[in-house]
Each structure stands twice: as structure tokens, then as C-alpha cells.
Amino acid sequence: MSPTMMKALRKMSRGRGLQMDKVAVPEIGPTDALIRVRAASICGTDLHIFGWDRWSQGRIKPPLTLGHEFCGHVEKVGDEARGIAPGDFVSAEMHVNCGYCHQCRVGQPHICQNLEIIGIDRDGAFAEFVRIPARNVWKVDASIPERYAAILDPLGNAVHTVLAGEIAGHTVAVTGCGPIGLMAIAVARACGCSTLIATEVNEHRASLAKPMGADEVINPAETDAVARVRELTGGTGVDVLLEMSGNPTAIQQGFQMLRSGGRASLLGIPNKPVNLNLVEDVIFKGATVQGIYGRKMFETWVQMTSLLKSGRLNLEPLFRERYPLEGFQDAFALLRGGQAGKVLFYPNGDGEMGKK
């Protein structure tokens, strides 16, 4: 007999922090699936919600169960659900598009006007079970390790950013080596880039960049990053900028590193407006500038599955820490201090806990 109650990590009120709660297992509709969560990963967005920053205050409506990076097994499906069955090992696209707006109609559902995100606008996966629209569920190939399956959502951000233009044989700068920036390094390397230069001020994150595939790592607080990139590229600048930090200074430096005619793909989200020299760094350069949001549904999922199955995408340096949901205070403290890659929760208590 299926349980009727479950534990969940929730935002219970408008203020800093989270707390454990006991809630009803979600009831599913005819087009939904109920997933028993195996592993869930903390995202930078979860840190924002924990800290209750300005963005969270305007977007989050407590009570809410967090968590939008996960994998698990299908527990049951609605009568009208297709393509999945109980027992399937799955992840999911946690952006839920409406299917009716202009963007959805013209093949751009990842930027749907009415987009809702599970774990932000609907109850998420920091719980023993999560309800997902069946059309958003992604069956995980048997060759993909469980720890990788738990981070397909952020890996998709990296794949989308890297593959938004040509990459093979190109010189690349990755500004910001948070988890998605580190994944972007691995993806760009797996896809055949030439020289890859990363910038990062956090010592721990910088230490992971070379194991992920960077040729050189620059601390812009200690070195003139723009001058060093120019030196490494014979004075030309890089072909591709992958901006993953959201830091205004890093964004400005990134555009200065970019060669004339280069591509800038921007995923990082600044918390305030950014001043750019549009004349010198964009217009006169003839630069291509792309805003990157989420993952293409479901082109990006096909791409990252193929990359993972190829065996060329090494994400191992990201994984060290695993916790039960009840250990969330320690897990969030570790991430807030910038001392971890991807931290995994095991809501059903069946993972190997602690630091690997």
C-alpha cells in the first residue's frame, strides 16, 4: 500500500531559512506521474530562496516544497499518461510550459510566456515524492549513473549554452566556475573546443576547473584577466564567451576578452543592471550576443543524453557530498561558503551519506 504522508523540505514563511515538514503525498491527475525521489540536488536558486533575497521575495509564495534537480522511479501514472510506466528510472524537465502562447506555438516552449517551474512555482523534489506532468518526464538511459541523472536539469543549462553556436575547434572563455560553469567547461571540452580559459575568484571552484577540462584558470582579483586572455590567444581574443557568473565585472571583462565577430552566450543572472560599452564591445565587434534560459524542450535533453552515453563527459569532480533531507542546514552552509560542487539529498534515506 502506498504511503499517504511524506517528509518534505519546505519554505514555510516569508523569511530566511527552510524547515522539514510532514505533508500529504501529492495526488496525481490523469496526465501526471508520481515519482519516488531517489536523489535531488541543491541549485543556486534554492540558495536564493533559503536566504530570502529580493528575487525570492517577489516570486516565491510559501508554503512551498523546494527542489528542481532530481532523479527517481515512477511510482504511478495517470490514466492518460503515455510513454512511461511504474518502475521507470527518470528525471524531468521542471519548466512547465502552457502550450498555447506565441512562444509555445512557434517552437520556443522553453521561453513560454506562462512558464511555471516545479520547485519554484509548484511543489518540488526535496521530498519523498514529487508530482510531474507526464509529458515533462524524461526516461534516463540505463548507461547514465544515478548521480548524473540527478543533475540533468543544470547540465542542460550548460549544454544549451555551449551548443548555442559553433564550438568545435574554437577558443573559449568561461567566466564563472560555479557548478554550471564547471559543467560548461566539461561540455565544451567534450565537444571539441581548442583552448579553454576559465575565470573564477573562489579558490575551491577554481581548483575544480582544470580537472573539468580547462587549460588555464585565471583569478581576476589577482591577474589582469583580459590581458592574459589576449596573450593566450595571440592578441585576438576568444571565439566564444560562455558567461556563467552573473557578476557585472566578469561580464564586462568577458566582452573585452571576446574577439571581433565572436559569440557571447550569457546564462549568468546579475542581481543589478550591468553597464556595457556597446559601441566598442558589441557593435563595432560585430558580436553575436545570446541570452540563454533553461533548456530547449527537448532538443537539449537529447543532446546531453548523447554526450553522457558517449563517455566523453566527465563530471566526477563535482560530486563529493550527500545528505539526508534532515541534514539540509549543513548542506546549505557548505554551498553558501562556496566549498562544494553538487550536493545530493536522498529524501528516501537510501543514499550513502556524507562527504565522498
DRENMAR-290462 format. One record per residue: x, y, z of N, C-alpha, C in turn; residue number from 1. Coordinates in steps of 0.2 Angstrom, whole numbers, m for minus. Layout:
<pts>
   nxx   nyy   nzz  caxx  cayy  cazz   cxx   cyy   czz  nr
     X     Y     Z     X     Y     Z     X     Y     Z NUM
...
</pts>
This chain:
<pts>
   nxx   nyy   nzz  caxx  cayy  cazz   cxx   cyy   czz  nr
     4    m6     0     0     0     0     4     6     0   1
     3    11    m4     7    17    m5     6    21     1   2
    11    25     3    10    29     9     6    35     7   3
     3    38    12    m1    44    11     2    51    14   4
     7    50    18    11    56    20    18    55    19   5
    22    61    18    29    61    17    32    66    20   6
    39    66    21    43    72    23    45    76    17   7
    46    82    18    47    87    13    51    93    16   8
    56    96    12    60   102    15    56   108    11   9
    54   112    16    49   117    13    51   124    15  10
    49   129    11    49   136    13    42   137    16  11
    42   138    23    35   139    26    33   146    27  12
    37   151    27    35   158    28    40   162    25  13
    38   169    24    42   174    21    47   176    25  14
    53   173    24    59   175    28    65   170    27  15
    70   171    30    76   167    29    75   160    32  16
    78   155    28    78   148    31    73   143    28  17
    73   137    29    69   132    27    67   127    33  18
    62   123    33    61   118    38    58   112    35  19
    59   106    39    56   100    37    49   100    39  20
    45    96    35    38    96    37    35    89    35  21
    30    88    37    26    82    35    20    84    31  22
    19    81    25    14    83    21    11    77    17  23
     5    78    14     2    73    11     6    71     4  24
     6    65     2     9    63    m4     5    66   m10  25
     7    69   m15     3    73   m20    m1    68   m23  26
    m7    70   m24   m12    66   m28   m11    68   m36  27
   m11    63   m40   m10    65   m47   m16    65   m51  28
   m16    69   m57   m21    69   m61   m20    64   m67  29
   m25    64   m72   m24    59   m77   m18    60   m82  30
   m15    66   m82    m9    67   m86    m3    68   m82  31
    m3    66   m76     3    67   m72     6    60   m70  32
    12    61   m67    16    55   m65    18    56   m58  33
    18    52   m53    20    52   m46    27    49   m46  34
    32    52   m44    39    50   m44    42    49   m37  35
    44    43   m35    48    42   m29    55    45   m30  36
    57    50   m26    63    53   m27    69    49   m25  37
    74    48   m29    80    44   m27    85    49   m24  38
    87    54   m29    92    59   m27    89    66   m29  39
    91    71   m26    89    78   m28    95    82   m26  40
    96    87   m30   102    91   m30   100    99   m28  41
   104   102   m24   103   109   m22   106   113   m28  42
   102   118   m30   103   123   m35   105   130   m32  43
   108   134   m36   109   141   m34   103   144   m32  44
    97   143   m36    91   146   m35    88   144   m28  45
    90   138   m26    87   136   m19    91   140   m14  46
    97   142   m15   101   146   m10    98   153   m10  47
    96   155   m15    92   162   m15    86   161   m11  48
    82   156   m12    76   155    m8    77   154    m1  49
    82   151     1    84   150     8    86   156    11  50
    90   161     7    92   167    10    87   172    10  51
    81   171     6    76   176     5    78   182     2  52
    81   182    m4    84   188    m7    78   192   m10  53
    79   198   m14    74   202   m17    70   198   m22  54
    74   194   m26    70   190   m31    66   185   m28  55
    68   181   m22    63   177   m19    57   180   m16  56
    58   186   m13    53   190   m10    47   191   m15  57
    49   192   m22    44   194   m27    41   188   m31  58
    44   182   m30    42   176   m34    39   171   m30  59
    42   169   m24    40   163   m20    34   165   m16  60
    30   160   m16    24   160   m12    23   154    m7  61
    26   155    m1    25   150     4    18   148     6  62
    17   142     8    22   136     9    24   133     2  63
    30   131     2    32   128    m5    38   123    m3  64
    37   117    m7    42   112    m6    47   114   m12  65
    54   115   m10    59   116   m15    61   110   m19  66
    66   111   m24    69   106   m27    67   105   m34  67
    72   107   m39    70   106   m46    76   102   m50  68
    80    99   m46    85    94   m49    85    88   m46  69
    83    82   m50    82    76   m46    82    70   m51  70
    82    64   m48    80    58   m52    76    53   m47  71
    73    49   m50    69    44   m46    65    39   m50  72
    61    35   m47    57    30   m50    50    31   m51  73
    47    30   m56    40    31   m57    36    27   m52  74
    32    30   m48    28    26   m43    21    24   m46  75
    18    29   m50    12    28   m53    10    33   m58  76
     6    32   m63     5    37   m68    m3    37   m69  77
    m5    43   m72   m12    44   m73   m15    40   m79  78
   m21    40   m79   m24    36   m85   m23    38   m92  79
   m21    45   m92   m20    47   m99   m13    48  m101  80
    m8    46   m96    m1    47   m97     2    42  m102  81
     6    44  m106     9    40  m111    17    40  m110  82
    20    34  m112    27    34  m113    31    32  m107  83
    28    32  m101    31    30   m95    27    25   m91  84
    30    21   m87    27    16   m83    30    15   m76  85
    26    13   m71    29    12   m65    35     8   m65  86
    40    10   m61    47     7   m61    52    10   m65  87
    50    14   m70    55    18   m74    59    22   m70  88
    66    22   m72    70    27   m69    70    33   m73  89
    69    39   m70    68    45   m74    71    51   m70  90
    71    57   m74    72    64   m72    66    67   m75  91
    67    74   m75    61    78   m78    63    85   m80  92
    60    87   m85    61    95   m87    56    98   m82  93
    59   102   m78    55   105   m72    52   112   m74  94
    53   114   m80    50   120   m83    43   118   m87  95
    38   120   m84    31   118   m87    28   123   m91  96
    28   122   m98    25   127  m102    18   126  m103  97
    15   132  m106     7   131  m106     5   128  m113  98
     9   128  m118     7   125  m124     3   129  m129  99
     1   136  m127    m4   140  m130    m1   147  m132 100
     4   149  m129     6   156  m130    10   156  m137 101
    12   162  m139    15   163  m145    22   159  m145 102
    26   160  m140    32   156  m140    31   148  m140 103
    26   146  m137    25   139  m137    22   137  m144 104
    18   141  m148    16   140  m154    21   140  m160 105
    27   144  m158    32   144  m164    38   140  m162 106
    37   135  m157    43   131  m156    48   133  m151 107
    46   138  m147    50   140  m141    47   139  m134 108
    45   133  m133    42   132  m126    46   134  m120 109
    53   134  m121    57   135  m115    57   142  m113 110
    54   147  m117    53   154  m115    46   155  m115 111
    42   151  m114    34   151  m113    33   158  m109 112
    28   161  m111    25   167  m108    22   165  m101 113
    20   159  m100    16   157   m94    20   152   m90 114
    27   152   m91    31   146   m89    30   146   m81 115
    29   140   m79    30   138   m71    35   133   m70 116
    39   134   m64    44   130   m63    43   126   m57 117
    43   119   m57    42   115   m52    48   116   m47 118
    46   117   m40    51   118   m35    52   126   m34 119
    48   130   m38    48   137   m38    41   140   m38 120
    37   137   m43    30   139   m43    26   134   m41 121
    28   128   m41    24   122   m39    29   118   m34 122
    26   114   m30    30   109   m25    35   105   m29 123
    41   105   m26    46   102   m30    49    95   m27 124
    55    93   m28    58    87   m27    62    86   m21 125
    62    91   m16    65    90   m10    60    86    m5 126
    58    81    m7    53    77    m4    53    69    m6 127
    49    65    m2    50    58    m4    46    57   m11 128
    41    61   m13    38    60   m19    37    67   m22 129
    37    67   m29    35    73   m32    30    72   m38 130
    26    76   m39    21    76   m45    24    80   m51 131
    24    76   m57    26    79   m63    21    78   m68 132
    20    83   m73    16    82   m79    20    76   m83 133
    16    71   m85    20    65   m88    23    67   m94 134
    21    73   m98    25    75  m104    31    78  m102 135
    33    80   m96    39    83   m94    44    77   m91 136
    42    71   m90    46    66   m88    51    63   m93 137
    57    62   m91    62    60   m96    65    54   m93 138
    64    48   m97    67    42   m95    74    42   m96 139
    78    40   m91    85    40   m91    88    34   m93 140
    93    35   m98    96    29  m101   100    25   m96 141
   100    19   m97   102    14   m92   110    15   m91 142
   113    18   m96   121    19   m95   122    25   m91 143
   118    29   m89   119    36   m86   119    34   m78 144
   124    36   m75   124    35   m67   119    39   m64 145
   117    36   m58   112    40   m54   114    47   m52 146
   120    48   m50   122    55   m48   122    60   m54 147
   123    57   m60   122    62   m66   115    63   m67 148
   111    58   m67   104    58   m68   101    64   m63 149
   103    65   m57   101    69   m53   102    77   m55 150
   107    78   m59   109    85   m61   108    86   m69 151
   103    82   m72   102    84   m79    99    91   m80 152
    95    93   m75    92   100   m76    98   105   m77 153
   103   106   m72   108   111   m73   113   109   m79 154
   114   102   m80   118   100   m85   115   103   m92 155
   109   103   m92   105   105   m98   106   112   m99 156
   107   116   m94   109   123   m95   115   124   m98 157
   120   120   m96   127   121   m98   127   118  m106 158
   124   113  m107   124   110  m114   120   116  m119 159
   115   118  m117   111   124  m121   116   129  m122 160
   120   132  m117   124   137  m118   130   136  m122 161
   133   130  m121   139   128  m126   137   127  m133 162
   131   124  m134   129   122  m141   124   127  m144 163
   124   133  m141   120   138  m144   124   141  m151 164
   130   139  m152   133   141  m158   139   136  m159 165
   143   137  m164   149   133  m166   154   133  m160 166
   156   127  m158   161   126  m153   167   122  m155 167
   167   117  m159   172   113  m161   178   117  m164 168
   184   116  m161   190   120  m164   190   127  m162 169
   186   130  m158   186   137  m156   189   138  m149 170
   192   144  m148   194   146  m142   188   148  m137 171
   189   147  m131   183   148  m127   185   151  m120 172
   181   156  m118   182   158  m111   176   157  m107 173
   176   154  m101   171   153   m97   172   157   m91 174
   167   162   m90   168   167   m84   163   164   m79 175
   166   162   m73   162   159   m68   162   152   m67 176
   165   149   m62   166   142   m61   162   139   m56 177
   155   141   m55   150   138   m51   149   131   m54 178
   144   127   m51   143   121   m54   141   121   m62 179
   137   125   m64   135   125   m71   141   128   m75 180
   145   133   m73   151   135   m76   156   129   m77 181
   157   125   m72   161   119   m72   158   114   m77 182
   152   113   m77   149   108   m82   150   111   m89 183
   149   118   m90   150   120   m97   158   119   m99 184
   162   119   m95   169   118   m96   170   110   m99 185
   167   106   m95   167    99   m97   163    98  m104 186
   158   101  m105   154   100  m111   158   103  m117 187
   160   109  m116   164   112  m122   170   108  m124 188
   174   105  m118   179   101  m120   177    94  m123 189
   171    91  m121   169    85  m124   167    87  m132 190
   165    93  m133   163    95  m140   168    97  m144 191
   174    97  m142   180    98  m146   183   105  m147 192
   181   109  m142   184   116  m142   192   115  m142 193
   195   121  m143   203   121  m143   205   123  m136 194
   208   129  m136   210   132  m129   204   134  m125 195
   204   132  m119   198   134  m115   201   137  m108 196
   199   144  m107   201   148  m102   196   149   m97 197
   197   148   m91   191   149   m86   193   155   m81 198
   189   159   m79   190   164   m74   186   163   m67 199
   189   163   m61   185   162   m55   189   165   m49 200
   186   168   m45   189   171   m39   189   166   m33 201
   184   162   m33   183   157   m27   188   151   m28 202
   193   151   m23   198   146   m23   196   139   m24 203
   191   137   m21   188   130   m21   186   128   m28 204
   182   133   m31   179   132   m38   184   132   m43 205
   189   137   m42   194   137   m47   198   131   m47 206
   199   128   m41   203   121   m41   200   116   m45 207
   193   116   m46   190   111   m50   190   112   m57 208
   192   118   m60   191   120   m67   196   116   m71 209
   202   115   m69   206   111   m73   204   103   m73 210
   203   100   m68   200    93   m68   194    92   m73 211
   190    98   m73   184    98   m78   186    99   m85 212
   192   101   m86   195   102   m93   197   109   m95 213
   198   113   m91   201   120   m93   208   119   m94 214
   211   123   m99   218   123  m100   221   128   m95 215
   218   134   m93   221   139   m89   215   142   m85 216
   217   143   m78   212   146   m74   215   153   m71 217
   211   158   m72   213   165   m70   209   167   m64 218
   212   170   m59   209   173   m54   209   181   m56 219
   203   184   m58   203   191   m60   205   196   m54 220
   204   193   m48   206   198   m42   213   198   m41 221
   217   194   m45   224   194   m44   228   195   m50 222
   225   194   m56   228   195   m63   223   199   m67 223
   226   202   m72   223   206   m77   220   200   m82 224
   214   198   m81   211   193   m85   211   194   m92 225
   209   200   m94   208   202  m101   215   202  m104 226
   220   205  m101   226   205  m104   229   198  m105 227
   228   193  m100   230   186  m100   227   182  m106 228
   220   183  m106   217   180  m112   219   182  m119 229
   220   189  m119   223   191  m126   230   188  m127 230
   234   188  m122   241   185  m123   240   177  m125 231
   235   174  m122   235   167  m124   232   165  m131 232
   229   171  m133   225   170  m140   229   174  m145 233
   235   176  m144   239   179  m149   237   186  m150 234
   233   189  m145   231   196  m146   224   196  m149 235
   221   191  m151   214   191  m155   208   191  m150 236
   209   187  m145   203   186  m140   200   180  m142 237
   195   177  m138   192   171  m139   186   171  m144 238
   185   165  m147   180   165  m152   173   165  m148 239
   173   162  m142   166   161  m139   167   163  m131 240
   163   167  m129   162   168  m122   156   165  m119 241
   157   161  m114   151   157  m110   151   161  m103 242
   146   165  m102   146   169   m96   141   166   m91 243
   144   163   m86   140   159   m81   140   162   m74 244
   143   168   m73   144   170   m66   138   175   m64 245
   136   179   m69   131   184   m67   134   190   m64 246
   141   190   m63   144   196   m60   146   201   m65 247
   143   207   m63   144   213   m68   151   214   m70 248
   156   214   m66   163   215   m68   165   209   m73 249
   163   203   m71   165   197   m75   162   198   m82 250
   156   200   m82   153   201   m89   156   206   m93 251
   158   212   m90   162   217   m94   168   214   m96 252
   172   211   m92   178   208   m94   177   203   m99 253
   172   199   m99   171   194  m104   170   197  m111 254
   166   202  m111   165   205  m118   172   208  m121 255
   176   211  m116   183   213  m118   187   207  m120 256
   186   201  m118   190   196  m120   188   193  m127 257
   182   194  m129   179   192  m135   182   195  m141 258
   184   191  m146   186   193  m152   181   197  m156 259
   183   201  m161   178   203  m166   175   198  m170 260
   168   198  m170   165   193  m174   163   187  m170 261
   165   187  m163   164   181  m159   157   181  m156 262
   156   175  m152   149   174  m149   149   174  m142 263
   145   178  m139   144   178  m132   137   175  m130 264
   137   170  m126   131   166  m124   131   167  m116 265
   126   171  m114   125   173  m107   120   169  m103 266
   122   165   m98   117   162   m94   117   165   m87 267
   123   167   m84   123   170   m78   118   176   m77 268
   115   176   m71   110   181   m70   112   187   m65 269
   114   193   m67   116   198   m62   110   200   m58 270
   112   202   m52   107   205   m47   105   212   m48 271
   109   215   m53   108   223   m54   109   224   m61 272
   107   230   m64   109   231   m71   116   231   m72 273
   119   230   m78   126   229   m80   127   235   m85 274
   132   238   m84   134   243   m89   139   240   m94 275
   138   241  m100   142   238  m106   144   244  m111 276
   150   243  m113   152   248  m119   149   245  m125 277
   143   246  m127   140   243  m133   144   245  m139 278
   146   251  m140   150   253  m146   156   248  m147 279
   160   248  m142   167   245  m143   166   237  m142 280
   162   235  m138   162   228  m136   157   224  m139 281
   152   227  m142   147   223  m146   146   226  m153 282
   144   232  m154   143   234  m161   149   234  m166 283
   154   238  m164   160   238  m168   163   231  m169 284
   162   227  m164   165   220  m164   161   215  m169 285
   155   217  m170   150   213  m174   149   206  m170 286
   148   207  m163   147   201  m159   140   199  m159 287
   140   192  m159   133   189  m158   132   188  m151 288
   127   191  m148   125   190  m141   119   186  m140 289
   119   181  m136   113   177  m135   111   176  m127 290
   105   177  m126   103   176  m119   101   169  m119 291
   103   165  m114   102   158  m113    97   157  m107 292
    92   153  m108    87   152  m102    85   145  m103 293
    86   141   m97    83   134   m97    86   130  m102 294
    82   125  m104    84   120  m109    79   120  m115 295
    81   119  m121    77   118  m126    73   111  m125 296
    66   112  m126    62   106  m125    61   102  m131 297
    63    97  m133    68    93  m128    74    91  m132 298
    76    96  m137    82    95  m140    88    95  m136 299
    88    99  m131    94    99  m126    95    92  m122 300
    89    89  m121    89    83  m117    92    77  m121 301
    90    78  m128    93    73  m132   101    74  m133 302
   103    80  m134   110    81  m134   114    79  m128 303
   111    81  m122   115    79  m116   115    71  m115 304
   110    68  m117   109    61  m116   115    58  m121 305
   115    60  m127   120    58  m131   127    59  m129 306
   129    65  m126   135    66  m123   137    62  m117 307
   132    61  m113   133    56  m107   135    49  m110 308
   131    47  m114   131    40  m117   138    39  m120 309
   141    44  m123   147    44  m127   153    42  m122 310
   152    44  m116   158    43  m111   163    48  m111 311
   162    53  m115   167    59  m115   166    64  m110 312
   160    64  m107   158    70  m102   160    68   m95 313
   165    70   m92   167    69   m86   165    74   m81 314
   160    72   m76   158    77   m71   160    75   m64 315
   164    70   m64   166    67   m57   168    72   m52 316
   172    77   m54   175    82   m49   169    85   m45 317
   163    85   m48   158    89   m45   155    86   m39 318
   156    79   m38   152    75   m33   157    73   m27 319
   155    76   m21   158    74   m15   153    73    m9 320
   148    77    m9   144    77    m3   137    74    m4 321
   134    70     1   127    68     0   124    68     7 322
   118    70     8   115    71    14   108    68    14 323
   105    67    20    98    66    20    95    73    20 324
    88    73    19    85    80    19    86    83    26 325
    86    79    31    87    82    38    93    86    39 326
    98    84    35   105    87    35   105    94    31 327
   100    97    29    99   102    25   103   109    27 328
   103   110    34   107   115    37   114   115    35 329
   117   109    36   124   108    34   126   109    27 330
   121   106    23   122   106    16   122   113    13 331
   117   117    15   116   124    13   122   128    15 332
   124   127    21   130   131    24   136   129    19 333
   137   123    18   143   121    13   143   125     7 334
   137   125     4   136   128    m3   137   136    m2 335
   134   139     3   134   146     4   141   148     4 336
   146   144     7   153   146     8   157   144     2 337
   153   142    m4   157   141   m10   162   135    m9 338
   160   130    m5   165   124    m4   162   118    m6 339
   158   118   m11   155   111   m14   154   112   m21 340
   153   106   m24   151   106   m31   143   105   m31 341
   141    99   m32   134    97   m32   133    93   m26 342
   128    95   m22   127    92   m15   120    88   m17 343
   120    82   m15   114    77   m17   111    76   m10 344
   104    77   m10   100    74    m5    97    67    m7 345
    96    63    m2    92    57    m3    86    57     2 346
    80    59    m1    74    60     3    72    54     6 347
    73    48     3    70    42     5    75    38     9 348
    81    41    11    86    39    15    90    33    13 349
    91    32     6    94    26     4   101    27     1 350
   103    34     1   110    35    m2   115    35     3 351
   121    34     1   127    34     5   129    41     7 352
   128    43    14   128    50    16   135    52    17 353
   136    59    18   142    62    20   147    64    14 354
   153    66    16   157    68    10   161    62     7 355
   161    63     1   165    57    m3   172    59    m4 356
</pts>
